[in-house]
Amino acid sequence: MSKPEGFALLVVDDDAAIRRQLRGVLEDEGHRVSEAANAAEGYAAVERERFDAVLLDLRMPGEHGLDALLRLRERAPDTAVLIVSGEGTLENAVKAGQRGAFDFVEKPIRDPERLLDTIAEAVRVTRLRRRAAAPAGTDGDATLGILGESAPIERLREQLRRIGPSNGRVLVTGENGAGKELVAEAIHRLSKRAEGPYVKLNCAAIPRDLLESELFGYEKGAFTGAVQTKKGRLELADGGTLFLDEIGDLALESQAKLLRAIETGEIERVGGTRSSQLDVRIVAATNKDLAEAVKAGDFREDLYFRLNVLPIVVPPLRERRGDVGRLARHFLAAFAADEGRAGLTLGDEAIELLEDYHWPGNVRELRNLMERAVVLAPGDVIGAADLLPWLEARPEESDDAGLKGRIARSEIESIRRALEGADWNVTQAATSLGIDRTNLHRKMRKYGISRR
């Protein structure tokens, strides 16, 4: 069968010779290969970059591959994982399949063509999963992978359609969990570089003394532990897009070197003596106010203006309440399918509660909430009472001995009596209290009242 080129693949194996063998086979086919020598390095790799498939060994120092398989799938649930191992027992093959492995390939690799065909099939499954993540009944290209129909989201999509095809640098700002990474991926997919690599670097997740080598790469022997030459993220992204997440956390020294790379289009590996010319589009993201950081001396003004050519602001979830119900149902359906609870639904009061909530953690918080509900909610219909204990409660500070404290205690007691009398039906309880349902939800969160 024909094999599409240009897959982004991760090889997780403690044997350097095996990694070299696999890299040689895969790069000869035009694929881009990253390496990890153990499970921990594999986790870090999938958190900073999106791969089309992962090739995972079983027997490694520290965490066994079967346990690593579960954690890799938690961190990158849509990415197919192939077990490539010399422990080709029936028991291991069965356990790997039960834990979500796409296939099991024995080492040593005696049939490279079979391996390549298996990888091509795995990548096809990965891409099907990613397309399936788009909302049901919609065109993934039309939604750009960003769910919602509210006016702020429609404006964002229109902005992306204008900015994506250009070659300008983009600065994406917004609160944590609002969806800045999705926006960066959409920019890459819409660009003329869509067939090129898409490489990620989280500037806050890597220690400052390692950031330079991660960004620019290093030559063998450049420092203790540099046992082989390694390409940096800028070099890996040549011809494509580099997404610099949490750019506001980049150290000033690294900012100066990044600025030079942007201005000259050249990089030099740590410990190297030659410069390389690169063609990389940079998309940066931050939850910080970089203009204020510039005033405070924490961010270079010249780098800020270099990055902020095409600004995009991602709206927080509280500004797009009309999307909350649709997002909640989408996440619920996806997690319910994974957990074998496909009939699970959200009740009307649960939707109303979610729409009234302030969402300090934005879309990420909603996604996590739906995953928790799928695992922990007891019934087939998730109600408001199921969700309330997991929403952030902010009880007002009060003087328990004073008038304010007595009023609060009285109100709490009245609300609890009404809820218990209505069997925790919020609408009925609100009617009996003579207040509207939204106001009752707000008071329940204020006092931390929930069904125990």
N, C-alpha and C positions, 0 to 999 in steps of 0.2 A: 504494500500500500504506500501511497505517497506520504511523505513526512513534511508537514509545514516547518519552516525554519523560524529561528528567532525566539525559542522558548526561553523563559527565565527559570532556571532550575537550581535547586539547593541540594548539595550532597552532604549528608551528616554521617560521618564515619571517622573513627579514631585512627584508622590505618592510612597514613599519608600516601603510601604506595597505591592503595585502592582509589583514593581520591584523585591521584594523578592519572590513573588508568581511565577512570570514568570521565574526568575532565577532557582527556585527549579524545576519547570516543565522541563525546557530546559536542565539544567545540569544533571538531571536524565536520559536524553536521550543521554548523552555524548557530548553535545554541549558546546562551550566555550562562556560565556556571559560577555559582558561589559555593564556598566550602565552610563546613563547621566540623570541628574535631570532637565535639561532644554534644550532649543534649542541650546544655545551657547556651552554648554558642548558637545552636539551631533555633532556640526560642528567641534569642536576640535578633537573629537574622530575619525571621518571619515577622517580627514586630517592626523592623525598620524598612522592609522591602516586601513587595507583593510578588510571589512566585507562582509560576504555572503548575509546578509539581515539586515534591520533595522526595529525594531518595534517601531512605533511612536505614542504617545498620541496626542490628539488635544488640549484639554484645559490645558494649562500650564501657569504659571506666565510669564509675558513678551510677547514673540512672540507666536502667535497662531500656532498650529500644521500645518494648511494648508499653512501658509507662510513658516514655517520651512521645509515643504515637498519640496517646490521649491528650497530652498537653499541647502538642503541635496542632491538633485538630481544634482544641479550645481557642487557640490564638489565631488560627487561620482556618475556620471551619469550611470554607469553600475550596480549599486547595487540596488536590489529590495527593496522597502519600503512598509511595511504593516502598515496600520493605525489600532491601537488597542485602541479603545475609547469607553467611555460610552455615547458619543453624536452620537448614531447610527441613525441619521435622514437620510431620503432619500436625502435631500439637501447636507448634508455633504458627503455622499457616492458618489454622482455625482461629487461634486467639487473635492474630492480627486482623483477620476478616471481621471478627466480632467487634473489634475496637475501631473499625472504620478504615482499614488499609484498602487501597484500591486493588493491589495485587502483591504477590510475593515472588521475587526473582532471586535465584540462588547465585552465590558467589562460589568460585570465581566465574566471571562472565565469559562463557564459552561461545555464546551466540549474540554478538552485538546487535545484529539486525532485529532479533526478537526483543531485546531490551529497548531499542529505539521505537519499535512499533508499539510496545506496551506504554512507553512514555507518551507517545502521540495520542493513544487512547485515553490515558490519564488526563492529559491536558484538555482533551475534548470534554471530558466530564467536568473538569474545573470550570471551563468557560460556560458550559450549560448551567452549572450551579449559579454562576455569577449573573447570567441572563435571567435565571429564575428568580433572583433576588429583587428584580424590578416588580412593581405592583401588578397584580393580576389584571388583565384586560387593557394594559397600556403598552405603548411602544417604548422599549428601553431607550432608544435613541431620542425619542421625544421628551422623555423625562430626565435624560442624562444621568440616570441612576439616583436622582434626588427626588424623594417622595414628597407629595403635597400638591395642593391646588390653590393655596391661599395667595393673595396678591403679593406679599413679600417674596414667596418662592417663585412665582411666575416672573417677577422682576429679576430675581437672581438668575433664572434660567435664560432669560433674554440677554442679560449681561454676559453670561457665559458663552452664548452663541456668537456674540460680537467679539469677545476677547479671545476665545479659544483658537480660532484659525490664525490669529496674528502671531508674531514671533517675539512680542514684547515680554519683558519680565513682569511678573504679577505678585502683588502682596495681598494675601488673604488674611483678613482680621475677623475676629469674632470670639465669643466666649468659649470656654472649654465645653466640649461635647456638642457643639452646635452643628458640626459637619464640615469643618474646614478641609479635612483630608478627602472627603467625597468631592468637594469642589475642585481640589487640585487634580484628582483623577479625571474628572470631567474635562478640565482644561486640556490635559494631555490627549484624551480620546478625540477631542474636537480639533486638535492641532494637526499641522502637516507632518508632525513627528510621531503620529499615532502608532506607526509600525516600528518605531525605534524604542529603545529601552525607557522604562519609567522607574527611576531609582529614588528611594526615600532615605532621609537622614533626620533623625530626631535629635536636635542639638541639645536638648535637655537630658536625654537618656544616656549620653556617652560622657565619661569623665573628661574634664578639660584637657588633661595631658595626653589623651588619646584622640581628641577631636581632629587635630591637624592630620594625623596619619590616616584617619578614617576618610577625611575629606579629600586629601591629596594623594594618598597611598604612600608606600615606602619601598626602598630598595633593600635587598637582602643584606644583613649586617648593619643596617642603619642605626640600630639600637639593640640592646639585650632582648632576645626573644624574637628578633626579626630574622627567622630562619629561612624565609623565602620572600621573593618580591611579591608585593600585593598592590593591586590597582585600588585607587581611592574612588569615592562615590562620583566625583566629577568625571573621572576617566571612564567609569562604567556607564555613565549617562551620555557619553559622546553620541551625538546624532539624535538624542532624545530629550527627556525632561528630568531635571533633578528637583525633587520636592524637599525643601529645607523646612521641616516643622519646628516650631518653637524657636524661631530665628532670634527672638529677643533674648534668649539665654546664651547666645554665642559670645565667647570671651572676646574682649577688645583686640587682643593679639590676633586671634583667628579672624576677626572682622577685617583687619587690615589685609591679611593674606587673601581672603575671599574677594575683597574689593579689587585687589590687583589682578586676580584671575578673571574677574568680570571685565575689567577695563582692557586687559591685553588679550583675553581669550587663550591664555597659556597657563599651564600648571607645571610644577616641578615636584616630583615625589620627595618625601623626606629621605635625606641621605643621597639624593640623586644630583647629577651635574648637568643634565640635559632637560630642556623645556619641551613640552608637547603642546601642540595647537589643538584646541577642542572646540566643538560646536554644541553647546548645551544651553537649553532654555531653563532658566531658574524660576520656580514658583516657590515663594516663601510664605510662611504662615505664622501667626502669633496671636496670643490672647492679650498681649500687652499693648499699651499705647506707646508706640515707638517714637512719636513726636515728643512725648513727655520724657522718654528715656534719653532722647538726644539732648534735651534741655538739662537733664540731670547728669550728663556726661557718661551715661552707661551704654550708649549706642552711637556709632559714628554717623554724623550727619551726611557725609558723602555717600556712605553705603546705603543709608535710608533712602536717599533720592535715587540711587541706582536701582534699588529693589522696588520702590513704590512708583513704577511707571504706569501700571494698570492696576488700580486698587479695587478690591472686592470686599464688601462687608457681608458676612453671613448672619442673617437675622437669628436672634435667640428664639427658642420655642415659645416663650410667653407672648411673642409678637405675632405668632401664627397659630393661634388656638384652634382655628378651623381645621388644621391638619392633624391635631392630636389624636382624634378618634381613628382616622385612617391609618396613621402610623402605628397606633397601639394594636389595631386589628392585624396589620401586616406582620409586626413582630410576633404577636401571639401565634398567628398561624404558622410562622416559620419554626418557632420553638416547639409548638405543640406537635408538629409533624416529626421533628427530631426525637421527641420524647414519647412518641406513640400515643398522643392524646389529641388526635386530629379533630375530635368533636368539640373541643373546648371553645367557649365563646365568652364575650364580655357583656354583662348586663347593661341596661340603659343607665342605671344609676352609677355604675362604675365609669362609663364614658363621661357622664356629666361631672363626676368627681375629678377625673383626669383633665378635663377641659378647664376646670376651675383652679387647678393647681398652678403654682408659680414656676415650677421646673428650674430650680437653680443649676441642675446638672444637664439641662437641655435634652437633646434627642438621646444621648448616651444614657442618661438616667432613665428615660422612658423604656429604652431597649432592655436595660438591666432589670427594670421592674417587671416587664412582661416575661422575661426568662424566669425570674423568681416565682411569679404567679403560676407559670406552667408547672413548675416542680412542686410547689408547696400548697397551692389552692386545692381544697378537698373536693369540690363539686365540679360539675360539667359547665356551670355558668359562674363566671367570676363576678362577684358583686363588689359594691363599694366597701362593705365591711371587710372583705378579704384584703383590699389594697391599703386601707387606711393605716394599719400598723407599719407599713413600709414607706410611707411618705414622710418627708421631713417635717417634724412637728417643732414649732417654735413657741413654747408656752411663755406668756408674758411674765416677767419678773414681778413679784408682788410681795407686799409686806403681809405675811400670814396673820399677824396680830391686828392689823389695821382694818379700816372700813373696806378698802379695795380688796384685801384678802378674803374678807367675809362675803363680799359680793361675788367674787370669782368662785368660791367654794359652793355657794348657793346655786350659781348658774351651772356649774359642773354637775351638781347633784340633780338638778332639774333635767338637764340634757340626758344624763344617764338613765333616769327613770323613764323618760319619753322613749328613748331608744330601746330599752329593755321591754317596755310595754308594747312596742311595735315590732318586737322580735328583730330589732336592728334594721328595719325598713326605714331608710332615711327620709323618704317622701312622707310616709305616715307620721313619723316622729316630728318632722317639721310642721306638718299641719296641726298636730296636737299642741305644739308650742306656739303656734301663731306666727311663725317666721317662714321665709322661703327656704327651699332646699339648699341653695347655694350658700346662704348665710349660715345654715346649720353645718354644712361641710367646713366652712371657714372656722367656726367655733370649735369643731371637733379637732381640727389641726392645731388651733391656737392652744387648746388645753391638753393635747395629746390623748384624746379620748378614742379608744378603739375597742373592738370586741376581743376579749382575751380567750 
